[in-house]
């Protein structure tokens, strides 16, 4: 590397992987918290539900339907109820899916603040977060220079896009390993074998719905959107 040159994403393990959608565009029309009114909050959650449904390649799966229903319960019940912030569920799902709301570092730092003292702090072109290790981000040529400090050693990487800092935070603060993924079996939970008969029954019951017109309509609309086809849908998905 020439003198004065900055490392690319490969400079840090946190930025070198391809399991983050680096450089992906945001969708500017999605409102951000703190929400000005109930309609803005509903707009965010409805857009999040639509995005999650687009991620499902299947029927959609019963797990996707269950998550969409859980998010529906997070919306304001009437116009007088204006929760300014996202619920822990909506925030966690947003992070885990890299939901493309037009987050700025300031806006996402504000949403993450409820998670404790190691969340991002700062402003403008300089941010810090973490404990051991700790990190610092500074604006660099339309992107960000990231420095990791751990027990006296410093390593650096460069993110090429302005929105990549938000994606890095989403990756670092999401829950990558919810139970039972990458967990030792818990004595408090029933085993997969004990639950399997009921799971097969639920899958069979769900499969009976897959031929219903509303799911056929949604799959057609989803597939058109993902392949760049014309935007059209019927009165009932």
N, C-alpha and C positions, 0 to 999 in steps of 0.2 A: 504494500500500500504506500502510495507517495506521501511525502510529508505534508501534513495539513489536511489530508483526505479523511473522510469519515467512513466508518464501516457501514455496510448495508444491514439488512435485517438479520443476517447470519451472525452478527456480533454477539447476540444474546440468545440463549435457549428459549426465552419467553417470546421472542419475536421471529425466530427462524423457521417455525413450523408452517405448514400449509393448512392447518386445521382452524385457521382464522380467515375470514373472507376479506383479506387486505384489499383496500382500494374500492370496495363495493360502494355504489352511490346510495345516498339517503333519499327518502321520499319527503320532499319539503312540506307537503300539505298536512302532515300529521302534527297535531298540537303536542306541546311538551308541558310537563309539570314545572312549576305549580300551575294548575289549570284555572283559567279565568271563570269558567262556569261549568255546569253539569254537561252541557252539550260537548264541550271540548274534551272532558274526561271520557264521555261515551265514544267520541270519535277515536280517541287513542285505543281504547279497549276493543272496539269493533274492528279497527284496522289490524290490531294484534291478532285477533281471532282469525281474520281472513288470511293473514300471513302464515299462521300456524297450519291452517287447512291447506295452504299451497305446499307446505313442506311434506305433507303426507302423500306418498305415492300410491296408496292403496284405496280402500273402499269409500271413505276414510276409515281408519282403524277405530275400534271401540275406545282405545286409550286417547286418541285425538278428540273424539266426540266428548269424552268425559272431561278433558282439559278445557275444551271450549265452553262446556257448561259451567265449570268452576269459575272461569273468567267472567262469564255472564253475571254471576252472582256478585262480582266486584264492582259492577257499574252503579252509578248513582240511581236510586229508585225513583227520584222525581227531581224537578228543576230546582227545588229549594235546597236539596242536598248537594253540596258542592265539596267533595273531598279534594283538596288541592293537590295531594300527593298520590302516587301509586301505592297500591297495597303491596305487601311483601311478595304475594303470589305473582301479581302482574309484573313487578320489577324483576323478580327472579326469572320468569319466563322470557321477558324481554332480553335479559342478559344471555340466557342459555341459547336463544335462537338468533342472536345478533340482529334483533328487530331493527329495521332501517328507519326509525324515527330520526328527524334531523338534529340529533343530539350535538350540542357543543360540549367542550370539556367542562365549562362552567355549569351547564344544565345537568350533565350526568354526575358531576361531582356532588351537586346538591342532592340528587336522588340517592346517591350512595352514602351520604353522610350518616344516615341512620344505622349504618352497619359498623360504626365504631371508629376509633382513633387512627386506624391505619389506611383509611380511605383517602382519595386525592384531596389535596389542599393547595391553595395558591391562587393563581388567576392570570389572565392574559396569556402571555407567552412563556410562563414558567410554572410548573406543577411538581409537587413531590407527593409520594405515598409510600406505604409499606413501613416495616420496622426493621427486621433483620432477615433478608436484605431490605434496603430501602432504595427508592428509585427517584430520579429526577428527569423531567422532560422539558426541553426548551425548543422553541420554534427554530426550524432550520430549513431554508430554501423551499418553502411551501409544504414542508412536512414537519417532522420532529426528530430531534436528537435525544436518545434515551440513554441515561447512565445508571448502571446498577452498582451499588456500593454494598459490599459484604465483608466485614471483618478486615477492613483496611485495603481490600482489593477493589479496583474499579474496572468495569468492562462497559463497552458502549455499542450501540446499534443506531441505525437511522431508519425512520419510517418515511416512506416517500410521499404519502398523501396526508392532507390536513385531517381527514376523518379517521386516520389510522390510530390516533391516540385513543379515541373513543372505543374502537374495536379492541385495542390492547386491554383497556380497562374492563370491557365486557368479558373478555377471555379470563382475565386474572381474578375477577370477582364473581364469576358464575360458579355454580355448583356442578363440577364435572362428574362427580361420583355419588349420585343419590342412591340410597339403598334400593335394591340389592347389588347394584353394579360396583364391582371392585371392593366389596365388603366381605369380611368373614361372616358366616351365617350367625344371626342373632338368636339367642334362646327365647327372646320375646316375640319372635315372628314365626308363624307357621312355615314349614318348608315348602319349596316348589312342588314336591311330590304330594304333600297333603292338600295343596290347593289345585292340583292339576285337573281333577275331575270337574270341579266347579268352573275352572277356566275354560275347559273344552265346551262346557254347556253354554257359557256366555258367548264364546266365539261362534258357536253354532246358531244361537239366537240372533246375534248380530248379522251373521251371514244371510239370514232370511230377509234382512232389510236392504241388502245391497242392490236388489233389482228394483227398488222403489223409484218412481220417477224423480223425486226430489234429489236423490243421491246420483242418479244418472245425469241429471241436469248439472249438478255441481261438478262432477268429474269431467264433463264435457267443457264447462266453463274454465275449470282449472287447467285442463290440458291445452286449451286454446291460449290461455294467458302465458303459460310456461313456454310454449313454442312460438310465441309472437303472432298468433292468429288474431282475427278481428274480435273486438270486445263486444260480446252480446250475451244476453241471458234472458231466460223466461221470467214470468212473474213469480215462480216458486222454484228455488234451486233444488 
